[in-house]
Amino acid sequence: MNFEVDLTAHVPIYSQLIDQIKHAIAAGELKPGDQLPTVRQMAADLRVNFNTVARAYRMLDEDGIISTQHGRGTFILEPGSPENTERLRHQRLARLARTFAAQAHKLGFSPDEARRVFEDTLNAWSAAGEPPEDN
């Protein structure tokens, strides 16, 4: 599993990492029992500060999503319930919507312009029966 961070985004790096791990779990790319890279390895791979990754892991641990076992590693926990998985999926969707809105604003679009483009995209997806490609 490859994680990436956008150093130019207005979203803190630890938050980007948390979102990506939650998304990978919700999408089934990470399953209960899977091991995450060590904090040091993740920090080196992403070229970010050790403390940034440690903060993300600590927050995920507090939320009951991962478990760090000293000397063994960091593992994805068994989801507490289907509701928890659904909650993660909805959190990721809400995050995508906020990112879309923030980027549209940054590009100078009004909320109405962004809404029209988004609705057109959803309508095309509905008509085609599959989502458009992400270019």
C-alpha atoms as a printed R data frame, in Angstrom:
    type eleno elety resid chain resno       x      y       z
1   ATOM     1    CA   MET     A     1   0.000  0.000   0.000
2   ATOM     2    CA   ASN     A     2   1.479  3.313  -1.046
3   ATOM     3    CA   PHE     A     3   0.553  6.437   0.825
4   ATOM     4    CA   GLU     A     4   1.165  9.933  -0.514
5   ATOM     5    CA   VAL     A     5   0.927 13.389   0.992
6   ATOM     6    CA   ASP     A     6   0.486 16.736  -0.685
7   ATOM     7    CA   LEU     A     7   2.852 19.169   0.981
8   ATOM     8    CA   THR     A     8   1.135 22.110  -0.748
9   ATOM     9    CA   ALA     A     9  -2.372 21.246   0.447
10  ATOM    10    CA   HIS     A    10  -4.058 23.244   3.166
11  ATOM    11    CA   VAL     A    11  -4.770 19.958   4.952
12  ATOM    12    CA   PRO     A    12  -2.283 18.937   7.653
13  ATOM    13    CA   ILE     A    13  -0.079 16.011   6.672
14  ATOM    14    CA   TYR     A    14  -1.168 13.912   9.659
15  ATOM    15    CA   SER     A    15  -4.793 14.438   8.626
16  ATOM    16    CA   GLN     A    16  -4.037 13.407   5.031
17  ATOM    17    CA   LEU     A    17  -2.426 10.225   6.325
18  ATOM    18    CA   ILE     A    18  -5.356  9.443   8.632
19  ATOM    19    CA   ASP     A    19  -7.805  9.961   5.765
20  ATOM    20    CA   GLN     A    20  -5.827  7.704   3.442
21  ATOM    21    CA   ILE     A    21  -5.610  4.893   5.991
22  ATOM    22    CA   LYS     A    22  -9.337  5.169   6.756
23  ATOM    23    CA   HIS     A    23 -10.107  5.176   3.032
24  ATOM    24    CA   ALA     A    24  -7.933  2.103   2.456
25  ATOM    25    CA   ILE     A    25  -9.812  0.289   5.233
26  ATOM    26    CA   ALA     A    26 -13.232  1.362   3.952
27  ATOM    27    CA   ALA     A    27 -12.271  0.300   0.417
28  ATOM    28    CA   GLY     A    28 -11.022 -3.083   1.628
29  ATOM    29    CA   GLU     A    29  -7.423 -2.377   0.624
30  ATOM    30    CA   LEU     A    30  -6.374 -2.761   4.254
31  ATOM    31    CA   LYS     A    31  -7.958 -5.540   6.255
32  ATOM    32    CA   PRO     A    32  -7.995 -6.415   9.949
33  ATOM    33    CA   GLY     A    33  -4.642 -7.876  10.925
34  ATOM    34    CA   ASP     A    34  -2.728 -6.111   8.150
35  ATOM    35    CA   GLN     A    35   0.435 -4.455   9.379
36  ATOM    36    CA   LEU     A    36   1.236 -0.826   8.666
37  ATOM    37    CA   PRO     A    37   4.808  0.361   8.184
38  ATOM    38    CA   THR     A    38   6.596  1.499  11.322
39  ATOM    39    CA   VAL     A    39   6.353  5.177  12.157
40  ATOM    40    CA   ARG     A    40   9.990  5.633  11.169
41  ATOM    41    CA   GLN     A    41   9.542  3.791   7.872
42  ATOM    42    CA   MET     A    42   6.368  5.701   6.974
43  ATOM    43    CA   ALA     A    43   8.071  9.012   7.826
44  ATOM    44    CA   ALA     A    44  11.072  8.093   5.671
45  ATOM    45    CA   ASP     A    45   8.878  6.915   2.761
46  ATOM    46    CA   LEU     A    46   6.802 10.108   2.833
47  ATOM    47    CA   ARG     A    47   9.784 12.331   3.664
48  ATOM    48    CA   VAL     A    48   7.965 13.892   6.587
49  ATOM    49    CA   ASN     A    49   8.753 14.369  10.249
50  ATOM    50    CA   PHE     A    50   8.591 11.284  12.481
51  ATOM    51    CA   ASN     A    51   6.281 13.146  14.897
52  ATOM    52    CA   THR     A    52   3.762 13.819  12.118
53  ATOM    53    CA   VAL     A    53   3.319 10.102  11.430
54  ATOM    54    CA   ALA     A    54   3.357  9.319  15.154
55  ATOM    55    CA   ARG     A    55   0.499 11.805  15.647
56  ATOM    56    CA   ALA     A    56  -1.567 10.189  12.878
57  ATOM    57    CA   TYR     A    57  -0.969  6.704  14.283
58  ATOM    58    CA   ARG     A    58  -1.796  7.876  17.825
59  ATOM    59    CA   MET     A    59  -5.098  9.401  16.659
60  ATOM    60    CA   LEU     A    60  -6.014  6.243  14.731
61  ATOM    61    CA   ASP     A    61  -5.137  4.185  17.809
62  ATOM    62    CA   GLU     A    62  -7.350  6.380  20.007
63  ATOM    63    CA   ASP     A    63 -10.212  5.889  17.528
64  ATOM    64    CA   GLY     A    64  -9.819  2.103  17.763
65  ATOM    65    CA   ILE     A    65  -8.822  1.741  14.106
66  ATOM    66    CA   ILE     A    66  -5.277  0.506  14.651
67  ATOM    67    CA   SER     A    67  -3.312 -1.013  17.485
68  ATOM    68    CA   THR     A    68   0.368 -0.398  18.077
69  ATOM    69    CA   GLN     A    69   2.036 -3.238  19.913
70  ATOM    70    CA   HIS     A    70   5.525 -2.344  21.097
71  ATOM    71    CA   GLY     A    71   8.069 -4.673  19.598
72  ATOM    72    CA   ARG     A    72   5.579 -6.183  17.145
73  ATOM    73    CA   GLY     A    73   4.253 -3.321  15.028
74  ATOM    74    CA   THR     A    74   1.078 -1.483  14.120
75  ATOM    75    CA   PHE     A    75  -1.932 -3.443  12.911
76  ATOM    76    CA   ILE     A    76  -5.390 -2.738  11.541
77  ATOM    77    CA   LEU     A    77  -8.020 -3.732  14.105
78  ATOM    78    CA   GLU     A    78 -11.125 -5.758  13.447
79  ATOM    79    CA   PRO     A    79 -13.952 -3.301  12.818
80  ATOM    80    CA   GLY     A    80 -16.326 -3.060  15.723
81  ATOM    81    CA   SER     A    81 -19.357 -3.310  13.499
82  ATOM    82    CA   PRO     A    82 -20.641 -2.791   9.963
83  ATOM    83    CA   GLU     A    83 -21.785  0.609  11.182
84  ATOM    84    CA   ASN     A    84 -18.150  1.546  11.889
85  ATOM    85    CA   THR     A    85 -17.123  0.646   8.333
86  ATOM    86    CA   GLU     A    86 -20.050  2.614   6.958
87  ATOM    87    CA   ARG     A    87 -19.123  5.567   9.167
88  ATOM    88    CA   LEU     A    88 -15.569  5.489   7.766
89  ATOM    89    CA   ARG     A    89 -16.912  5.428   4.202
90  ATOM    90    CA   HIS     A    90 -19.180  8.402   4.877
91  ATOM    91    CA   GLN     A    91 -16.366 10.334   6.551
92  ATOM    92    CA   ARG     A    92 -14.213  9.799   3.462
93  ATOM    93    CA   LEU     A    93 -17.029 10.915   1.155
94  ATOM    94    CA   ALA     A    94 -17.568 14.063   3.226
95  ATOM    95    CA   ARG     A    95 -13.815 14.713   3.074
96  ATOM    96    CA   LEU     A    96 -13.867 14.369  -0.727
97  ATOM    97    CA   ALA     A    97 -16.769 16.822  -0.915
98  ATOM    98    CA   ARG     A    98 -14.890 19.357   1.251
99  ATOM    99    CA   THR     A    99 -11.773 18.943  -0.887
100 ATOM   100    CA   PHE     A   100 -13.819 19.464  -4.062
101 ATOM   101    CA   ALA     A   101 -15.407 22.611  -2.633
102 ATOM   102    CA   ALA     A   102 -12.075 23.996  -1.422
103 ATOM   103    CA   GLN     A   103 -10.383 23.358  -4.776
104 ATOM   104    CA   ALA     A   104 -13.300 24.857  -6.725
105 ATOM   105    CA   HIS     A   105 -13.129 27.961  -4.527
106 ATOM   106    CA   LYS     A   106  -9.360 28.166  -5.018
107 ATOM   107    CA   LEU     A   107  -9.933 28.125  -8.773
108 ATOM   108    CA   GLY     A   108 -12.371 31.018  -8.466
109 ATOM   109    CA   PHE     A   109 -15.670 29.184  -9.003
110 ATOM   110    CA   SER     A   110 -18.842 30.139  -7.191
111 ATOM   111    CA   PRO     A   111 -20.805 27.524  -5.239
112 ATOM   112    CA   ASP     A   112 -23.476 27.519  -7.975
113 ATOM   113    CA   GLU     A   113 -20.890 26.920 -10.723
114 ATOM   114    CA   ALA     A   114 -19.288 24.092  -8.748
115 ATOM   115    CA   ARG     A   115 -22.701 22.562  -8.001
116 ATOM   116    CA   ARG     A   116 -23.634 22.557 -11.716
117 ATOM   117    CA   VAL     A   117 -20.390 20.851 -12.734
118 ATOM   118    CA   PHE     A   118 -20.725 18.301  -9.947
119 ATOM   119    CA   GLU     A   119 -24.376 17.577 -10.773
120 ATOM   120    CA   ASP     A   120 -23.477 17.181 -14.465
121 ATOM   121    CA   THR     A   121 -20.795 14.676 -13.476
122 ATOM   122    CA   LEU     A   122 -23.232 12.740 -11.270
123 ATOM   123    CA   ASN     A   123 -25.856 12.732 -14.035
124 ATOM   124    CA   ALA     A   124 -23.309 11.398 -16.541
125 ATOM   125    CA   TRP     A   125 -22.334  8.686 -14.039
126 ATOM   126    CA   SER     A   126 -25.979  7.737 -13.540
127 ATOM   127    CA   ALA     A   127 -26.657  7.613 -17.294
128 ATOM   128    CA   ALA     A   128 -23.516  5.600 -18.085
129 ATOM   129    CA   GLY     A   129 -23.904  3.229 -15.154
130 ATOM   130    CA   GLU     A   130 -20.296  3.747 -14.117
131 ATOM   131    CA   PRO     A   131 -18.331  6.687 -12.786
132 ATOM   132    CA   PRO     A   132 -16.295  8.891 -15.099
133 ATOM   133    CA   GLU     A   133 -12.548  8.365 -15.211
134 ATOM   134    CA   ASP     A   134 -10.430 10.485 -12.923
135 ATOM   135    CA   ASN     A   135  -8.095 12.373 -15.247
